[in-house]
Amino acid sequence: MRQYVLCYAESIDNPDIDWVVLIDKKNPPWQDGHLNFPGGEIKEGEGLLTAACRELKEATTLVAERDRCELLGTMHGVDLVVSIVLCPFKGPFNVDYNGPERPVVIFIREALCMGSRILPELRTILPLCISRQPWQMILSEDRNWFNYVLQVNNV
């Protein structure tokens, strides 16, 4: 089973929930031209929080404080698990990267209103990340991102 991590970045110095860091994706091909959280595949032997910190830094140059990172939710597919991790970092929402995928800092309201430009599951999980509600998303066997079961745990 392949394991991935996505990073919900939050500034420790300015925990203003009106901003979100997304990536203008080029790969994999089915994400090309869409916005998603920074993230990627967890390397063999790498821990979840370490992978989240690495992926956030690689994609945006933001440095998460590993001891403050925490799992927010998971998406379970037929052959994959995607973990969404809160990644607190110090400083403002300034991102910089010269790689193939461009980091974007955007108002949350604007992100949620971008229609097909934002990946479908993000419209569901972004509000859950903001609320800090633990959750699980079970994807259908046909890999249809619009066909899933969402379980939100009351804390």
C-alpha positions as CSV (number, residue, x, y, z in Angstrom):
1,M,0.0,0.0,0.0
2,R,1.4,3.4,-1.0
3,Q,1.4,6.1,1.7
4,Y,1.3,9.8,1.1
5,V,1.3,13.0,3.2
6,L,-0.4,16.3,2.6
7,C,0.6,19.4,4.6
8,Y,-1.9,22.0,6.0
9,A,0.5,24.8,6.9
10,E,-0.2,27.3,9.7
11,S,1.9,30.2,10.9
12,I,2.7,30.1,14.6
13,D,3.3,33.8,14.6
14,N,0.1,34.7,12.8
15,P,-2.4,31.9,13.1
16,D,-4.8,33.7,10.8
17,I,-7.1,31.0,9.4
18,D,-7.9,33.2,6.4
19,W,-4.8,32.0,4.4
20,V,-3.9,28.6,3.0
21,V,-0.8,27.4,1.2
22,L,-1.5,25.4,-1.9
23,I,0.6,24.0,-4.8
24,D,-0.2,24.6,-8.4
25,K,0.3,21.0,-9.4
26,K,2.1,19.6,-12.5
27,N,2.4,16.0,-11.4
28,P,0.9,13.4,-11.3
29,P,-0.7,14.1,-14.7
30,W,-4.3,13.8,-13.3
31,Q,-3.5,16.8,-10.9
32,D,-1.9,19.0,-13.6
33,G,-3.3,22.5,-13.4
34,H,-5.1,21.9,-10.1
35,L,-4.4,23.2,-6.6
36,N,-3.6,20.9,-3.8
37,F,-1.9,20.9,-0.4
38,P,1.9,20.5,-0.5
39,G,2.9,16.9,-0.1
40,G,4.0,13.7,-1.7
41,E,4.9,10.1,-1.1
42,I,6.3,9.0,2.3
43,K,9.8,7.4,1.8
44,E,10.5,3.9,3.1
45,G,11.5,4.1,6.8
46,E,10.4,7.7,7.1
47,G,8.0,8.7,9.8
48,L,4.7,10.6,9.0
49,L,5.6,13.9,10.7
50,T,9.2,13.8,9.3
51,A,7.8,13.3,5.8
52,A,5.3,16.2,6.3
53,C,8.1,18.5,7.3
54,R,10.3,17.4,4.4
55,E,7.5,17.8,1.8
56,L,6.5,21.2,3.1
57,K,10.1,22.5,2.9
58,E,10.7,21.0,-0.5
59,A,7.6,22.5,-2.0
60,T,7.5,25.9,-0.3
61,T,10.7,26.5,1.6
62,L,8.5,26.8,4.8
63,V,10.1,25.0,7.8
64,A,7.6,23.3,10.0
65,E,8.2,22.7,13.7
66,R,8.1,19.0,13.8
67,D,7.3,18.8,17.5
68,R,4.1,20.8,16.9
69,C,2.9,18.8,13.8
70,E,-0.1,16.6,14.2
71,L,-2.3,14.3,12.2
72,L,-5.6,15.8,11.2
73,G,-7.2,13.2,9.0
74,T,-6.7,10.4,6.6
75,M,-8.0,9.4,3.1
76,H,-8.1,5.6,2.5
77,G,-8.2,4.3,-1.0
78,V,-7.9,0.8,-2.5
79,D,-4.1,0.9,-2.6
80,L,-3.2,4.1,-0.9
81,V,-3.5,6.1,2.4
82,V,-3.1,9.8,2.4
83,S,-2.5,11.5,5.8
84,I,-3.2,15.2,6.2
85,V,-0.8,16.8,8.8
86,L,-1.0,20.2,10.5
87,C,2.4,21.7,9.9
88,P,3.0,24.9,12.1
89,F,5.8,27.1,11.0
90,K,7.3,30.4,12.3
91,G,7.0,33.6,10.3
92,P,4.6,35.0,7.7
93,F,3.0,33.1,4.8
94,N,5.9,33.8,2.5
95,V,6.7,31.0,0.1
96,D,9.5,30.7,-2.5
97,Y,10.4,28.0,-4.8
98,N,11.9,27.7,-8.3
99,G,10.8,24.2,-9.0
100,P,8.3,22.9,-11.5
101,E,5.3,23.3,-9.2
102,R,4.4,26.8,-7.9
103,P,3.4,27.4,-4.3
104,V,0.4,29.7,-3.9
105,V,-0.8,31.6,-0.8
106,I,-4.5,32.2,-1.1
107,F,-7.5,33.3,0.9
108,I,-9.4,30.2,2.0
109,R,-12.7,31.6,0.8
110,E,-11.2,32.1,-2.6
111,A,-9.7,28.6,-2.7
112,L,-13.1,27.0,-1.9
113,C,-14.8,29.0,-4.7
114,M,-12.3,28.0,-7.4
115,G,-14.5,25.2,-8.8
116,S,-12.7,22.6,-10.8
117,R,-9.3,24.3,-10.3
118,I,-9.1,23.0,-6.7
119,L,-9.0,19.2,-6.3
120,P,-12.4,17.8,-5.3
121,E,-11.4,16.3,-1.9
122,L,-9.8,19.6,-0.8
123,R,-13.2,21.3,-0.8
124,T,-14.3,18.8,1.8
125,I,-11.2,18.4,3.9
126,L,-10.1,22.1,4.1
127,P,-12.9,23.1,6.5
128,L,-12.2,20.0,8.6
129,C,-8.5,21.0,8.8
130,I,-9.5,24.5,10.0
131,S,-11.8,23.1,12.6
132,R,-9.3,20.5,13.8
133,Q,-11.9,17.8,13.8
134,P,-10.3,14.3,13.4
135,W,-11.7,12.6,10.3
136,Q,-11.4,9.7,7.9
137,M,-12.4,9.6,4.2
138,I,-13.0,6.2,2.6
139,L,-12.7,6.4,-1.2
140,S,-14.8,4.2,-3.4
141,E,-13.2,1.3,-5.2
142,D,-13.7,3.0,-8.6
143,R,-11.3,5.8,-7.4
144,N,-14.0,8.4,-8.0
145,W,-13.0,11.3,-5.7
146,F,-16.7,12.4,-5.6
147,N,-17.8,9.0,-4.2
148,Y,-16.6,8.6,-0.6
149,V,-17.7,8.0,2.9
150,L,-16.7,10.7,5.4
151,Q,-16.4,9.9,9.1
152,V,-15.9,12.9,11.5
153,N,-15.1,12.2,15.1
154,N,-16.5,14.4,17.8
155,V,-13.8,15.4,20.3
